[in-house]
């Protein structure tokens, strides 16, 4: 057990998008299930690093012996919400060999010439891997809904296709964790200003960020709709309040830990005569 | 400057495979250029993590503004030499988004139906990335030489093809760092026994490891030959003594740091009117 202040309630319960969930009732400043402060949170993050790394290694090890379990963490958020920080500070604890990172950008002309799941299918995690999607197939029901690049019938087709896709991945051994990092519109303003004010952050500032910011309410509606259509038992959404970066990180770390612990992973026991092998090594 | 004991001499000089280098004269127990002990080394590794991460972010940032610089770290070694530890403990400090990991296993039937560089070309790092090859195109002149899967003429063709390939990658902006982690045959025995004796390591033990171990001298000859043929100014080999894992890690970290520092990276300054943007954000 860590020395740091731990969660009182499981983020897998407090942050779950269940029936009747309303995004507008979720406070981006809150820290559900956690009574500690920033210092406590940072300590907890660090203390649980090694457990996370160990579980990831067990997941990987099992796959070397035929295991098909794997994780897919989907990260969605408004700009500046901290997806990058999650990747660095949470996923960074794991062995890079066992992590399959993919950032989905605006689709290329080739990608656009296929159905929207074509480019996604190619990036799903292999057995034993922890896959991370930084943006994902959900862009096709978020930005596409906001800007009306897809009509209502097409959006319905996509929600259905996403659910079927995720059921199939789950059937193949993939535990899917979908996270929306939730910041307030004012917090985004402060973070955009920080990018403009700090020389080592200026490169991250894009004039396009303001364009999407103008559609804030439409985005929140699109998220709400996506949650209603696609938060399922086998691939639930979690809304993580993210105005406090330290909280978002420990919350996502917990979601990963809980999911990995739930897999009941074991160190594989290879089918070999250990005494005989030891003898062979000694004499080699 | 770090508080920990630093290197007296640059690993890029002390570990370089230059003219007249003899692998057999390299002591796997030694710690060239470093007078500290294990505790010092572990402290140094940790202290330099953030500098390594910063340089990697600058490399990535430059590529967003047209930069074509990138790094390719090639790791080769006998089994158990610690490639995995380098990946976890050195590369682990970097943002996973900026690291392109690739483990090359025995080639698939499809891969075998092409020339040996076909599968390599597909995995070279993109602009701004730090690529890591865990094993590489060098297997085609190492294990292939040891087991005589390629005849002498074919091996000559491959050395030449490798050099041309690396010259081209370098011309496209890639700094290539080739590392052989050098352990002694006795150290490998101890590590194989450790795998057999520890339940969380047993899964890593392969009965095939002993098979390659039996060809130790042939492998050392194949490495020596590969060094002579392919340690070039634009893509040098470094032999890193690796009986002490902590030393191998700080040595590779230094090689990366020196290479990245040599790129004279800068935070990009986007072409935008910061005051005007600040005003737009404030009013948004």
Interface residues (C-beta under 8 A of the other chain):
Chain A: X53 X54 X57 X61 X64 X65 X84 X87 X88 X91 X92 X93 X95 X96 X97 X99 X101 X103 X132 X134 X189 X192 X193 X196 X197 X199 X200 X202 X203 X204 X205 X207 X210 X213 X214 X267 X268 X269 X270 X272 X274 X277 X278 X280 X281 X282 X284
Chain B: X53 X57 X61 X64 X65 X84 X87 X88 X91 X92 X93 X95 X96 X97 X99 X101 X103 X132 X134 X189 X192 X193 X196 X197 X199 X200 X202 X203 X204 X205 X207 X210 X213 X214 X267 X268 X269 X270 X272 X274 X277 X278 X280 X281 X282 X284
